[in-house]
Amino acid sequence: MTDDFETLDALGLLCPLPVLKARKRLKSMAPGAVLRLLADDPAAVVDVPHFCAEAGHALIGQDEAPDHQIYLIRKAD
């Protein structure tokens, strides 16, 4: 995983808030920038990849921590 990213802590937020907050944060980021999203909502494993595919962003990493998921999203150009 890359170390050059912004982190969005969406722990404790339920669907659809992790995706909505990620969309808002990505809007303010430069094309090609990477957002690290932390989420513990069980629906995020479906919602985040779907959001990336629909919005044109690249899901470049997905990992499991003991109590949450970690997603790396590269903003579309």
VMD Tcl script that builds the backbone (N, CA, C; Angstrom):
set m [mol new atoms 231]
animate dup $m
set s [atomselect $m all]
$s set {name element resname resid chain x y z} {
  {N N MET 1 A 0.833 -1.189 0.000}
  {CA C MET 1 A 0.000 0.000 0.000}
  {C C MET 1 A 0.870 1.243 0.000}
  {N N THR 2 A 0.350 2.277 -0.576}
  {CA C THR 2 A 1.085 3.533 -0.646}
  {C C THR 2 A 0.979 4.310 0.661}
  {N N ASP 3 A 1.947 5.166 0.952}
  {CA C ASP 3 A 1.905 5.993 2.149}
  {C C ASP 3 A 1.496 7.422 1.839}
  {N N ASP 4 A 1.240 7.738 0.579}
  {CA C ASP 4 A 0.920 9.096 0.157}
  {C C ASP 4 A -0.586 9.213 -0.074}
  {N N PHE 5 A -1.327 9.485 1.019}
  {CA C PHE 5 A -2.778 9.542 0.919}
  {C C PHE 5 A -3.364 10.416 2.011}
  {N N GLU 6 A -4.614 10.793 1.824}
  {CA C GLU 6 A -5.405 11.423 2.874}
  {C C GLU 6 A -6.238 10.332 3.514}
  {N N THR 7 A -6.497 10.446 4.808}
  {CA C THR 7 A -7.299 9.447 5.505}
  {C C THR 7 A -8.638 10.031 5.897}
  {N N LEU 8 A -9.693 9.252 5.650}
  {CA C LEU 8 A -11.047 9.601 6.070}
  {C C LEU 8 A -11.512 8.526 7.040}
  {N N ASP 9 A -11.739 8.903 8.278}
  {CA C ASP 9 A -12.194 7.980 9.311}
  {C C ASP 9 A -13.722 7.974 9.312}
  {N N ALA 10 A -14.301 6.900 8.792}
  {CA C ALA 10 A -15.759 6.760 8.768}
  {C C ALA 10 A -16.206 5.663 9.737}
  {N N LEU 11 A -15.382 5.381 10.728}
  {CA C LEU 11 A -15.720 4.356 11.713}
  {C C LEU 11 A -16.946 4.796 12.509}
  {N N GLY 12 A -17.857 3.866 12.709}
  {CA C GLY 12 A -19.079 4.157 13.458}
  {C C GLY 12 A -20.208 4.702 12.607}
  {N N LEU 13 A -19.933 4.979 11.339}
  {CA C LEU 13 A -20.976 5.506 10.449}
  {C C LEU 13 A -21.603 4.361 9.659}
  {N N LEU 14 A -22.919 4.432 9.503}
  {CA C LEU 14 A -23.633 3.397 8.770}
  {C C LEU 14 A -23.988 3.864 7.368}
  {N N CYS 15 A -24.273 2.909 6.515}
  {CA C CYS 15 A -24.652 3.140 5.125}
  {C C CYS 15 A -25.779 4.179 5.070}
  {N N PRO 16 A -25.677 5.151 4.209}
  {CA C PRO 16 A -24.699 5.352 3.151}
  {C C PRO 16 A -23.596 6.353 3.513}
  {N N LEU 17 A -23.463 6.697 4.787}
  {CA C LEU 17 A -22.554 7.783 5.179}
  {C C LEU 17 A -21.085 7.575 4.809}
  {N N PRO 18 A -20.500 6.380 4.945}
  {CA C PRO 18 A -19.094 6.256 4.532}
  {C C PRO 18 A -18.869 6.632 3.064}
  {N N VAL 19 A -19.763 6.187 2.181}
  {CA C VAL 19 A -19.621 6.505 0.754}
  {C C VAL 19 A -19.895 7.983 0.499}
  {N N LEU 20 A -20.898 8.545 1.156}
  {CA C LEU 20 A -21.208 9.970 0.957}
  {C C LEU 20 A -20.055 10.850 1.419}
  {N N LYS 21 A -19.446 10.516 2.545}
  {CA C LYS 21 A -18.311 11.299 3.037}
  {C C LYS 21 A -17.089 11.115 2.134}
  {N N ALA 22 A -16.889 9.898 1.618}
  {CA C ALA 22 A -15.783 9.668 0.683}
  {C C ALA 22 A -15.991 10.487 -0.588}
  {N N ARG 23 A -17.210 10.505 -1.111}
  {CA C ARG 23 A -17.495 11.278 -2.328}
  {C C ARG 23 A -17.204 12.759 -2.101}
  {N N LYS 24 A -17.630 13.285 -0.954}
  {CA C LYS 24 A -17.397 14.700 -0.646}
  {C C LYS 24 A -15.899 14.994 -0.534}
  {N N ARG 25 A -15.148 14.132 0.143}
  {CA C ARG 25 A -13.710 14.349 0.310}
  {C C ARG 25 A -12.996 14.260 -1.034}
  {N N LEU 26 A -13.358 13.285 -1.860}
  {CA C LEU 26 A -12.710 13.117 -3.160}
  {C C LEU 26 A -12.923 14.331 -4.057}
  {N N LYS 27 A -14.071 14.996 -3.947}
  {CA C LYS 27 A -14.341 16.179 -4.770}
  {C C LYS 27 A -13.304 17.268 -4.540}
  {N N SER 28 A -12.789 17.361 -3.320}
  {CA C SER 28 A -11.829 18.418 -2.994}
  {C C SER 28 A -10.381 18.005 -3.259}
  {N N MET 29 A -10.176 16.770 -3.689}
  {CA C MET 29 A -8.821 16.266 -3.917}
  {C C MET 29 A -8.439 16.371 -5.387}
  {N N ALA 30 A -7.140 16.412 -5.647}
  {CA C ALA 30 A -6.632 16.493 -7.022}
  {C C ALA 30 A -6.817 15.157 -7.736}
  {N N PRO 31 A -7.001 15.195 -9.057}
  {CA C PRO 31 A -7.074 13.948 -9.819}
  {C C PRO 31 A -5.823 13.097 -9.582}
  {N N GLY 32 A -6.033 11.810 -9.379}
  {CA C GLY 32 A -4.919 10.902 -9.131}
  {C C GLY 32 A -4.534 10.769 -7.666}
  {N N ALA 33 A -5.082 11.645 -6.817}
  {CA C ALA 33 A -4.786 11.565 -5.384}
  {C C ALA 33 A -5.444 10.322 -4.796}
  {N N VAL 34 A -4.918 9.862 -3.670}
  {CA C VAL 34 A -5.414 8.643 -3.043}
  {C C VAL 34 A -6.058 8.970 -1.703}
  {N N LEU 35 A -7.248 8.409 -1.512}
  {CA C LEU 35 A -7.976 8.532 -0.248}
  {C C LEU 35 A -7.968 7.178 0.442}
  {N N ARG 36 A -7.563 7.167 1.710}
  {CA C ARG 36 A -7.659 5.951 2.526}
  {C C ARG 36 A -8.916 6.087 3.369}
  {N N LEU 37 A -9.861 5.204 3.165}
  {CA C LEU 37 A -11.140 5.217 3.856}
  {C C LEU 37 A -11.165 4.099 4.880}
  {N N LEU 38 A -11.445 4.460 6.131}
  {CA C LEU 38 A -11.598 3.486 7.206}
  {C C LEU 38 A -13.087 3.357 7.497}
  {N N ALA 39 A -13.613 2.152 7.457}
  {CA C ALA 39 A -15.043 1.949 7.685}
  {C C ALA 39 A -15.276 0.625 8.405}
  {N N ASP 40 A -16.294 0.619 9.276}
  {CA C ASP 40 A -16.670 -0.619 9.948}
  {C C ASP 40 A -18.113 -1.012 9.657}
  {N N ASP 41 A -18.760 -0.317 8.741}
  {CA C ASP 41 A -20.110 -0.656 8.318}
  {C C ASP 41 A -20.046 -1.932 7.471}
  {N N PRO 42 A -20.789 -2.982 7.837}
  {CA C PRO 42 A -20.746 -4.220 7.051}
  {C C PRO 42 A -21.120 -4.025 5.581}
  {N N ALA 43 A -21.950 -3.047 5.278}
  {CA C ALA 43 A -22.361 -2.802 3.894}
  {C C ALA 43 A -21.251 -2.170 3.062}
  {N N ALA 44 A -20.219 -1.639 3.690}
  {CA C ALA 44 A -19.146 -0.951 2.964}
  {C C ALA 44 A -18.422 -1.885 1.999}
  {N N VAL 45 A -18.358 -3.184 2.312}
  {CA C VAL 45 A -17.654 -4.112 1.423}
  {C C VAL 45 A -18.330 -4.206 0.053}
  {N N VAL 46 A -19.603 -3.881 -0.008}
  {CA C VAL 46 A -20.335 -3.827 -1.276}
  {C C VAL 46 A -20.406 -2.393 -1.786}
  {N N ASP 47 A -20.707 -1.468 -0.882}
  {CA C ASP 47 A -20.944 -0.074 -1.266}
  {C C ASP 47 A -19.710 0.622 -1.835}
  {N N VAL 48 A -18.554 0.450 -1.219}
  {CA C VAL 48 A -17.359 1.175 -1.653}
  {C C VAL 48 A -16.913 0.740 -3.056}
  {N N PRO 49 A -16.785 -0.569 -3.331}
  {CA C PRO 49 A -16.419 -0.948 -4.704}
  {C C PRO 49 A -17.452 -0.491 -5.736}
  {N N HIS 50 A -18.732 -0.553 -5.378}
  {CA C HIS 50 A -19.790 -0.107 -6.305}
  {C C HIS 50 A -19.666 1.391 -6.565}
  {N N PHE 51 A -19.451 2.181 -5.510}
  {CA C PHE 51 A -19.272 3.625 -5.650}
  {C C PHE 51 A -18.097 3.932 -6.571}
  {N N CYS 52 A -16.983 3.251 -6.363}
  {CA C CYS 52 A -15.793 3.493 -7.194}
  {C C CYS 52 A -16.083 3.190 -8.660}
  {N N ALA 53 A -16.738 2.068 -8.916}
  {CA C ALA 53 A -17.048 1.678 -10.296}
  {C C ALA 53 A -17.990 2.687 -10.948}
  {N N GLU 54 A -18.986 3.134 -10.223}
  {CA C GLU 54 A -19.964 4.077 -10.777}
  {C C GLU 54 A -19.356 5.458 -11.007}
  {N N ALA 55 A -18.474 5.899 -10.101}
  {CA C ALA 55 A -17.911 7.250 -10.179}
  {C C ALA 55 A -16.646 7.314 -11.034}
  {N N GLY 56 A -16.103 6.155 -11.406}
  {CA C GLY 56 A -14.896 6.135 -12.228}
  {C C GLY 56 A -13.597 6.170 -11.442}
  {N N HIS 57 A -13.682 6.102 -10.111}
  {CA C HIS 57 A -12.479 6.069 -9.284}
  {C C HIS 57 A -11.929 4.647 -9.267}
  {N N ALA 58 A -10.635 4.515 -8.985}
  {CA C ALA 58 A -10.010 3.194 -8.928}
  {C C ALA 58 A -9.879 2.747 -7.483}
  {N N LEU 59 A -10.418 1.585 -7.177}
  {CA C LEU 59 A -10.213 0.973 -5.870}
  {C C LEU 59 A -8.889 0.215 -5.967}
  {N N ILE 60 A -7.831 0.814 -5.431}
  {CA C ILE 60 A -6.489 0.265 -5.616}
  {C C ILE 60 A -6.038 -0.606 -4.450}
  {N N GLY 61 A -6.834 -0.648 -3.405}
  {CA C GLY 61 A -6.491 -1.494 -2.277}
  {C C GLY 61 A -7.679 -1.693 -1.365}
  {N N GLN 62 A -7.768 -2.888 -0.803}
  {CA C GLN 62 A -8.832 -3.201 0.150}
  {C C GLN 62 A -8.244 -4.182 1.136}
  {N N ASP 63 A -8.345 -3.864 2.429}
  {CA C ASP 63 A -7.718 -4.693 3.443}
  {C C ASP 63 A -8.642 -4.781 4.647}
  {N N GLU 64 A -8.451 -5.820 5.439}
  {CA C GLU 64 A -9.227 -6.034 6.658}
  {C C GLU 64 A -8.334 -5.818 7.867}
  {N N ALA 65 A -8.778 -4.974 8.778}
  {CA C ALA 65 A -8.159 -4.859 10.088}
  {C C ALA 65 A -9.049 -5.671 11.037}
  {N N PRO 66 A -8.631 -5.903 12.264}
  {CA C PRO 66 A -9.455 -6.721 13.166}
  {C C PRO 66 A -10.890 -6.208 13.349}
  {N N ASP 67 A -11.085 -4.886 13.335}
  {CA C ASP 67 A -12.422 -4.360 13.610}
  {C C ASP 67 A -12.950 -3.402 12.544}
  {N N HIS 68 A -12.275 -3.311 11.400}
  {CA C HIS 68 A -12.744 -2.432 10.326}
  {C C HIS 68 A -12.080 -2.798 9.000}
  {N N GLN 69 A -12.571 -2.161 7.944}
  {CA C GLN 69 A -11.992 -2.335 6.624}
  {C C GLN 69 A -11.218 -1.076 6.250}
  {N N ILE 70 A -10.244 -1.255 5.362}
  {CA C ILE 70 A -9.431 -0.158 4.869}
  {C C ILE 70 A -9.503 -0.190 3.340}
  {N N TYR 71 A -9.877 0.922 2.746}
  {CA C TYR 71 A -9.989 1.031 1.298}
  {C C TYR 71 A -9.058 2.128 0.801}
  {N N LEU 72 A -8.361 1.883 -0.284}
  {CA C LEU 72 A -7.554 2.909 -0.940}
  {C C LEU 72 A -8.225 3.215 -2.275}
  {N N ILE 73 A -8.605 4.476 -2.436}
  {CA C ILE 73 A -9.336 4.917 -3.622}
  {C C ILE 73 A -8.525 5.989 -4.320}
  {N N ARG 74 A -8.208 5.746 -5.605}
  {CA C ARG 74 A -7.507 6.758 -6.408}
  {C C ARG 74 A -8.548 7.547 -7.172}
  {N N LYS 75 A -8.531 8.880 -6.980}
  {CA C LYS 75 A -9.503 9.749 -7.641}
  {C C LYS 75 A -9.321 9.708 -9.158}
  {N N ALA 76 A -10.449 9.667 -9.835}
  {CA C ALA 76 A -10.432 9.647 -11.293}
  {C C ALA 76 A -9.803 10.932 -11.829}
  {N N ASP 77 A -9.181 10.814 -12.996}
  {CA C ASP 77 A -8.554 11.981 -13.642}
  {C C ASP 77 A -9.583 12.890 -14.277}
}
mol reanalyze $m
mol bondsrecalc $m
mol representation Tube
mol addrep $m
